[in-house]
Amino acid sequence: MMLPLRLLPDQDLKAELTLAAEKNNLSAAFVVSGIGSLSRLKLRMANSQTILEKNEAFEILSLQGTLSKNGVHLHMSVADSKGHILGGHVVPGCLINTTAEILIVECDDYEFKREIDPTTGYQELQIYKKS
């Protein structure tokens, strides 16, 4: 299944994608394309607990990730008004400015879960083949 979405001004990017996964009962899906604009950016920086928060206009250059009703993991790159590029792990609080156009593709034969990985100590993607 392919699921195109359009998010509207002031919607929270991560919250809306989490809701879409739950509402559409997605057990294993990927965000394969995402473009649009933000009025507020909130990203967790690589290998850090630091959250970058900026209240200004950004263009979404790319958005990718995994979605399921069991968890959402998203990364995004954006450009500011001078063309400077930032990227990181999407956290709640990224607000849509004018639009976000997103394409989700579901893998019907699989189920994604987020479980603690003893090697990393983080909740990591676990992929299960449906019977």
VOPAGU-2260 file (C-alpha; in pm, 1 decimal, decimal comma):
REM VOPAGU-2260
SITE   aa  ch    i         X         Y         Z
SITE  MET   A    0       0,0       0,0       0,0
SITE  MET   A    1     113,4     353,0     -75,0
SITE  LEU   A    2     -20,2     630,6     145,9
SITE  PRO   A    3      27,3     992,4      34,9
SITE  LEU   A    4     -23,7    1256,7     303,7
SITE  ARG   A    5     -40,6    1631,9     309,7
SITE  LEU   A    6      15,4    1801,6     642,6
SITE  LEU   A    7    -122,0    2149,1     708,9
SITE  PRO   A    8       8,6    2463,9     878,9
SITE  ASP   A    9      83,3    2431,8    1251,8
SITE  GLN   A   10      54,5    2051,8    1255,8
SITE  ASP   A   11     332,5    1867,9    1439,2
SITE  LEU   A   12     526,5    1652,7    1189,9
SITE  LYS   A   13     611,0    1361,0    1419,9
SITE  ALA   A   14     273,9    1360,4    1595,4
SITE  GLU   A   15      85,7    1350,5    1264,7
SITE  LEU   A   16     299,0    1066,3    1126,6
SITE  THR   A   17     254,7     872,1    1450,8
SITE  LEU   A   18    -122,0     927,2    1423,4
SITE  ALA   A   19    -119,9     817,5    1056,5
SITE  ALA   A   20      60,5     494,3    1150,8
SITE  GLU   A   21    -196,0     420,7    1422,3
SITE  LYS   A   22    -501,2     528,1    1220,8
SITE  ASN   A   23    -397,2     321,7     917,7
SITE  ASN   A   24    -290,7      25,0    1133,7
SITE  LEU   A   25      56,5      25,0     975,6
SITE  SER   A   26     263,1    -266,4    1098,0
SITE  ALA   A   27     571,6    -196,9     882,2
SITE  ALA   A   28     614,2     110,6     663,6
SITE  PHE   A   29     875,1     353,8     535,3
SITE  VAL   A   30     860,6     725,9     472,7
SITE  VAL   A   31    1014,6     727,3     124,7
SITE  SER   A   32     967,1    1093,1      39,9
SITE  GLY   A   33     899,5    1408,9     234,3
SITE  ILE   A   34     922,0    1773,7     130,1
SITE  GLY   A   35     761,2    2093,1     252,8
SITE  SER   A   36     828,3    2372,4     498,8
SITE  LEU   A   37     854,8    2427,0     872,6
SITE  SER   A   38     800,4    2728,1    1095,6
SITE  ARG   A   39     969,2    2555,2    1390,9
SITE  LEU   A   40    1248,2    2299,2    1379,4
SITE  LYS   A   41    1333,7    2053,0    1656,8
SITE  LEU   A   42    1602,9    1794,0    1589,7
SITE  ARG   A   43    1816,1    1575,7    1813,8
SITE  MET   A   44    2175,8    1596,9    1704,6
SITE  ALA   A   45    2382,4    1288,7    1614,8
SITE  ASN   A   46    2518,5    1080,0    1902,3
SITE  SER   A   47    2389,5    1337,0    2151,9
SITE  GLN   A   48    2095,1    1428,2    2371,5
SITE  THR   A   49    2124,7    1789,0    2247,9
SITE  ILE   A   50    1803,3    1922,2    2091,5
SITE  LEU   A   51    1840,0    2196,5    1832,1
SITE  GLU   A   52    1533,2    2421,4    1832,7
SITE  LYS   A   53    1485,6    2712,5    1591,6
SITE  ASN   A   54    1174,4    2921,4    1533,2
SITE  GLU   A   55    1223,2    3033,6    1174,8
SITE  ALA   A   56    1134,5    2922,0     823,8
SITE  PHE   A   57    1296,0    2604,0     688,9
SITE  GLU   A   58    1247,5    2403,4     370,9
SITE  ILE   A   59    1230,0    2026,8     421,0
SITE  LEU   A   60    1481,1    1882,1     175,2
SITE  SER   A   61    1438,9    1520,3     274,7
SITE  LEU   A   62    1247,2    1315,7     527,6
SITE  GLN   A   63    1295,5     943,3     572,1
SITE  GLY   A   64    1215,6     689,3     837,3
SITE  THR   A   65    1032,8     383,5     956,7
SITE  LEU   A   66     673,7     384,4    1078,9
SITE  SER   A   67     455,9     136,8    1256,7
SITE  LYS   A   68     183,2     143,3    1516,4
SITE  ASN   A   69     465,4      27,3    1750,3
SITE  GLY   A   70     694,3     326,2    1693,4
SITE  VAL   A   71     821,1     596,2    1460,0
SITE  HIS   A   72    1184,5     679,6    1373,2
SITE  LEU   A   73    1246,5     979,6    1145,8
SITE  HIS   A   74    1547,8    1169,9    1015,2
SITE  MET   A   75    1525,9    1495,9     822,7
SITE  SER   A   76    1744,9    1747,7     644,7
SITE  VAL   A   77    1633,5    2109,4     607,9
SITE  ALA   A   78    1765,2    2435,2     461,9
SITE  ASP   A   79    1732,6    2780,6     616,0
SITE  SER   A   80    1673,4    3107,2     427,7
SITE  LYS   A   81    2044,9    3132,1     343,2
SITE  GLY   A   82    2066,3    2777,3     211,8
SITE  HIS   A   83    2250,6    2639,0     514,3
SITE  ILE   A   84    2162,9    2274,7     567,8
SITE  LEU   A   85    2088,6    2108,9     902,3
SITE  GLY   A   86    1984,2    1755,3     975,7
SITE  GLY   A   87    1912,3    1512,3    1253,2
SITE  HIS   A   88    1662,3    1295,8    1435,3
SITE  VAL   A   89    1306,5    1436,9    1428,5
SITE  VAL   A   90    1156,9    1499,6    1773,5
SITE  PRO   A   91     811,4    1633,9    1862,4
SITE  GLY   A   92     773,1    2005,1    1797,2
SITE  CYS   A   93     857,0    2040,6    1425,7
SITE  LEU   A   94     566,5    2255,6    1309,1
SITE  ILE   A   95     452,0    2272,8     948,0
SITE  ASN   A   96     468,2    2619,4     791,5
SITE  THR   A   97     270,8    2591,5     465,6
SITE  THR   A   98     267,0    2221,7     376,8
SITE  ALA   A   99     439,5    1886,3     403,0
SITE  GLU   A  100     394,9    1633,8     122,8
SITE  ILE   A  101     483,3    1283,1     236,7
SITE  LEU   A  102     471,4     938,9      78,5
SITE  ILE   A  103     453,3     630,3     299,7
SITE  VAL   A  104     496,1     277,8     162,9
SITE  GLU   A  105     387,9     -24,4     367,2
SITE  CYS   A  106     561,5    -364,8     367,3
SITE  ASP   A  107     259,5    -593,2     400,2
SITE  ASP   A  108     449,2    -912,2     492,5
SITE  TYR   A  109     639,7    -762,9     788,1
SITE  GLU   A  110     591,2    -613,4    1131,3
SITE  PHE   A  111     822,7    -353,2    1283,7
SITE  LYS   A  112     872,2    -323,8    1656,5
SITE  ARG   A  113    1100,8    -104,2    1867,7
SITE  GLU   A  114    1280,3    -308,6    2132,8
SITE  ILE   A  115    1578,8    -246,3    2356,1
SITE  ASP   A  116    1894,2    -370,9    2184,3
SITE  PRO   A  117    2143,4    -494,3    2447,0
SITE  THR   A  118    2433,1    -392,7    2222,2
SITE  THR   A  119    2330,5     -26,1    2184,9
SITE  GLY   A  120    2107,1      22,3    2487,9
SITE  TYR   A  121    1850,7     197,5    2265,9
SITE  GLN   A  122    1512,8      94,5    2134,8
SITE  GLU   A  123    1608,7     -27,6    1788,9
SITE  LEU   A  124    1409,1    -156,6    1494,5
SITE  GLN   A  125    1327,4    -526,2    1505,8
SITE  ILE   A  126    1186,6    -675,6    1185,9
SITE  TYR   A  127     951,5    -971,7    1199,9
SITE  LYS   A  128     814,4   -1164,3     903,1
SITE  LYS   A  129     439,4   -1224,4     935,0
SITE  SER   A  130     326,0   -1586,5     921,2
